[in-house]
Amino acid sequence: MFTTKKELVFVILAGIFITNAVTAELIGGKLIQIGPFVMSIGILPWPIVFLTTDLINEYFGEKGVKKLSLITAGLIAYSFLILLLAISIPAAKGISPVTDAQFIAVFGQSMWIIVGSIIAFLVSQLIDVTVFWFFKKRTGDNKIWLRATGSTIISQLFDSFIVLGIAFWLPGKINFDTFLTSALTGYTFKLGIAILLTPLIYLGHYIIKNYLASEKR
């Protein structure tokens, strides 16, 4: 049982954070095309990761985000290890609705993608928390939009280029032009979503603040 409402809030936010981060990494091997541009489908859950990162930063501090990021990176690596184990075990022929070839095609991501995903995640999260608290220390409780959006703008620039660079460009799966346009497209998408999520960040602050305040009454 949770002894305080703050503990419950942290567990809920951490659960949302971890679930979306792991899901993003698992589906990241699929590339989609929007108009003339190509980007990873793994960007879809990241707006929720941005939102929860900012709320955890605000209420649980820099150490809270860093510890949770390290735990999440470990869980991402663990997920990949389980997938590798599942791939190594043959499917029941004539019984399994999913064949080995189909399973490998979906979940058999290369070591480059795994390494790129984990490195990009850790680097972007550490940059995000650093930039967030740079603005926080200068603005106090004011200008939530500045520290929330500002930290995302900078951190996701690194994330977009690191993950595609390691996972797809270095092993020669895409050429440099495709790498550049894909990274810029993904970054632009993340930036646009981060800006659109700004009202939700304020809403999250309002809900959590009032929920925690009720415990002190």
C-alpha positions in Angstrom: 0.0 0.0 0.0 1.1 3.6 -0.6 1.6 5.7 2.5 1.3 9.0 0.7 -0.5 10.4 -2.3 2.9 11.6 -3.6 4.1 8.0 -3.8 1.0 7.0 -5.7 1.5 9.9 -8.2 5.1 8.8 -8.7 4.2 5.2 -9.4 1.5 6.2 -11.9 3.8 8.6 -13.7 6.7 6.1 -13.7 4.4 3.4 -15.1 3.2 5.6 -17.9 6.8 6.7 -18.6 8.2 3.2 -18.7 5.4 1.7 -20.7 5.6 4.3 -23.4 9.4 4.3 -23.5 9.6 0.5 -23.9 6.8 0.4 -26.4 8.6 3.1 -28.5 11.8 1.1 -28.6 10.0 -2.2 -29.5 8.2 -0.6 -32.5 11.0 1.7 -33.6 12.3 -0.7 -36.3 9.4 0.2 -38.6 9.9 3.2 -40.9 6.9 5.1 -42.2 6.5 7.6 -44.9 4.7 11.0 -44.6 4.7 12.6 -47.9 8.3 12.6 -49.2 9.7 12.1 -45.7 10.6 8.9 -43.8 10.6 8.5 -40.0 10.4 5.8 -37.4 7.0 4.7 -36.1 8.6 4.7 -32.7 8.1 8.4 -32.3 4.4 7.9 -31.7 4.6 7.1 -27.9 7.3 9.7 -27.3 5.0 12.7 -26.7 3.6 10.9 -23.6 7.2 10.3 -22.5 7.8 14.1 -22.8 4.7 14.9 -20.8 5.5 12.5 -17.9 9.2 13.5 -17.9 8.2 17.1 -17.3 5.8 16.2 -14.5 8.3 13.9 -12.8 10.9 16.6 -13.1 8.6 19.2 -11.5 7.4 17.1 -8.5 10.2 14.6 -7.9 13.3 16.5 -9.0 16.3 15.9 -11.1 17.4 12.8 -9.2 13.9 11.2 -9.7 14.1 11.6 -13.5 17.7 10.3 -13.7 17.0 7.2 -11.6 13.9 6.5 -13.5 15.7 6.9 -16.8 18.4 4.5 -15.8 15.8 2.0 -14.6 13.9 2.3 -17.9 17.1 1.9 -20.0 17.7 -1.4 -18.0 14.1 -2.5 -18.7 14.5 -1.7 -22.4 17.6 -3.9 -22.5 15.8 -6.6 -20.6 12.9 -6.5 -23.1 15.3 -7.0 -26.0 17.0 -9.9 -24.2 13.6 -11.6 -23.7 12.8 -11.0 -27.4 16.1 -12.6 -28.4 15.3 -15.6 -26.2 11.8 -15.8 -27.7 13.3 -15.7 -31.2 15.7 -18.6 -30.4 12.9 -20.9 -29.4 11.2 -22.4 -32.5 7.5 -22.0 -33.1 5.2 -25.0 -33.0 4.9 -26.0 -36.7 1.4 -26.2 -37.9 0.0 -25.0 -34.6 1.4 -21.5 -33.9 -0.5 -18.8 -35.7 2.8 -16.8 -36.0 5.7 -18.4 -37.8 9.3 -17.9 -36.9 9.9 -15.8 -40.0 7.0 -13.5 -39.1 8.1 -13.2 -35.5 11.7 -12.4 -36.5 10.5 -9.9 -39.1 8.6 -7.9 -36.5 10.8 -8.3 -33.3 14.2 -9.4 -34.7 15.7 -6.0 -34.5 19.4 -5.8 -35.1 21.9 -5.1 -32.4 22.5 -1.7 -34.0 18.9 -0.7 -33.3 19.1 -2.0 -29.7 22.3 -0.1 -29.0 21.1 3.0 -30.8 17.8 3.1 -29.0 19.3 2.7 -25.5 22.1 5.3 -26.1 19.7 7.8 -27.6 17.2 7.4 -24.8 19.8 7.9 -22.0 21.5 10.9 -23.7 18.2 12.6 -24.5 16.9 12.1 -21.0 20.0 13.4 -19.3 20.0 16.4 -21.6 16.3 17.0 -21.0 16.6 17.0 -17.2 19.7 19.3 -17.3 18.0 21.9 -19.5 14.8 21.6 -17.5 16.5 22.5 -14.3 18.6 25.2 -16.0 15.4 27.1 -16.7 13.7 26.0 -13.5 16.4 27.5 -11.3 16.0 30.8 -13.2 12.2 31.1 -13.5 11.1 29.3 -10.3 7.5 28.2 -10.5 6.8 30.5 -13.4 7.0 29.8 -17.2 6.2 26.1 -17.1 6.0 26.2 -20.9 9.6 27.4 -21.2 11.3 24.7 -19.2 8.9 21.9 -20.5 9.1 22.8 -24.2 12.7 24.1 -24.1 14.1 20.9 -22.6 12.2 18.9 -25.2 13.4 21.0 -28.1 17.1 20.4 -27.2 17.0 16.8 -26.0 15.0 15.5 -28.9 17.3 17.0 -31.4 20.0 14.7 -30.0 17.6 11.8 -29.7 16.4 12.0 -33.3 19.9 12.0 -34.8 21.5 9.5 -32.4 19.0 6.7 -32.8 18.7 6.9 -36.6 22.5 7.4 -37.0 23.4 4.3 -35.0 20.5 2.1 -35.9 20.2 2.8 -39.6 22.9 5.0 -41.1 26.1 3.5 -39.6 25.2 -0.1 -40.6 24.4 1.1 -44.1 20.6 0.5 -44.0 19.9 4.1 -45.2 22.1 6.6 -47.0 23.1 9.9 -45.5 20.5 12.0 -47.3 17.7 9.7 -46.0 19.2 9.7 -42.5 19.3 13.5 -42.5 15.8 14.0 -43.8 14.4 11.2 -41.6 16.0 12.6 -38.5 14.8 16.2 -39.3 11.3 14.9 -40.1 11.1 12.9 -36.8 12.5 15.9 -34.8 10.0 18.3 -36.4 7.1 15.9 -35.6 8.2 15.6 -32.0 8.7 19.3 -31.7 5.2 20.0 -33.0 3.6 17.5 -30.7 5.6 18.9 -27.7 4.2 22.3 -28.4 0.6 21.0 -28.8 1.0 19.1 -25.5 1.8 22.3 -23.6 -1.9 22.8 -22.4 -1.8 19.1 -21.2 1.3 19.9 -19.1 -0.5 22.7 -17.4 -3.5 20.5 -16.9 -1.3 17.8 -15.4 0.3 20.3 -13.1 -3.1 21.5 -12.0 -4.5 18.0 -11.3 -1.4 16.8 -9.4 -1.0 20.0 -7.4 -4.6 19.9 -6.2 -4.5 16.2 -5.5 -1.3 16.5 -3.4 -2.7 19.6 -1.6 -5.8 17.7 -0.5 -3.5 15.4 1.5 -2.2 18.3 3.6 -5.7 19.6 4.6 
